[in-house]
Amino acid sequence: MNDCLPTVDFANLISACLLRLRMKSPFFGTLAMFARFVPSLTIPYAATDGRDIFLNPEFLQSLPKEQQDGILLHEILHAALLHSLRLNEREPELWNIAADIVVNGTISRQTGIELPPGGLRDEQLEHLSVEEVYELLRSDEDDRFDLADLDILAMKAGDSGDRSVQGMEQKERESLAAHWRQAIQQATAVARATQWGKLAIGSEREFEMVVNPQLDWKAQLWRFLVRTPTDFLNFDRRFVGRGLYLEALQGESVRVYLAIDTSGSIGSETLRLFMSELDGILGSYPHLKCDLYYVDTDLYGPYRLNVDTPIPPPEGGGGTSFVPFFDRVAATYDEHTQAVCIYLTDGFGEFPVATSVLPTLWVVTPGGLDVSQFPFGEAIRLVRG
């Protein structure tokens, strides 16, 4: 895409932007050192393929200095946050919209850095990860977002998005991820050394997705259910999450107390997702003995399920309390049986004062409570690839 002889001094223009970024934010200034900037007149504004950042020199020069820095940072963040790699099988246009919302929210919190007019904003979503924003856009039941209008604004913000990164070999993808992971770690160290801090409050969740990428939640469930080294005897762990592990559990049995949040805060689309995940659990783990409960402030169940049992329709619709479920588990579980608790929820509700008597896995909806805020157990975000 280096296809032109710019009419402006592109190198000096970029150098000035990078100098200003370093002065305004040691974190972003250090991050920018890991990017390569390429001039191109074939794109209207700016784009990244996850490796390089392509900029239209004439467009960049036409902007005020604060907006030049904003456009540069916009593309740096798309690359550093591995948005091209994290696309996977998702719908590209909607993914790009979700990524713009998160990136532009981060930029809006910086002093002396501005977005050009038309940049996508949504203050209710921009503190989330891109995966969460994408899921919320997909399942928006109130049609709060006019996707056609959002797409126009996204293009105005400057993303044409060369998708060639999707054709990379796995080794190349891993190398690219390692490159930007190192960049974020070095930028964090520089920011701490200069006492500037890493980021404005609200961006941490997105950067955590890169530095400490989350396992697919079903792979996390496998690790949660099968905890001892002997359980993995003669089993290739690369097959976790691919439906190729059932023989490894032959003769094993685990009691699962499974709660599905059916409070009023759980919309019908989210509830359908919960039911789909429940069906997937029963189909993938036939060794489980499952006691299902639907829970709002009341408890409905237990329903004893296995792979052949029809799943009963959900009940509930009131407020949210996690107390009844854990009280019931504490009163009924058999201490001589291997057992765990799994709770599918948005995380907004009343928690028990006492810690669960059993190991607990919280599976949290996109946009739900931050996983660090759960008082006990392990929490993982329910995000589809």
Summary of the structure (lengths in Angstrom):
residues: 385
radius of gyration: 23.7
end to end distance: 29.9
largest distance: 77.1
contacts: 1223
relative contact order: 0.10
helix: 44%
strand: 14%
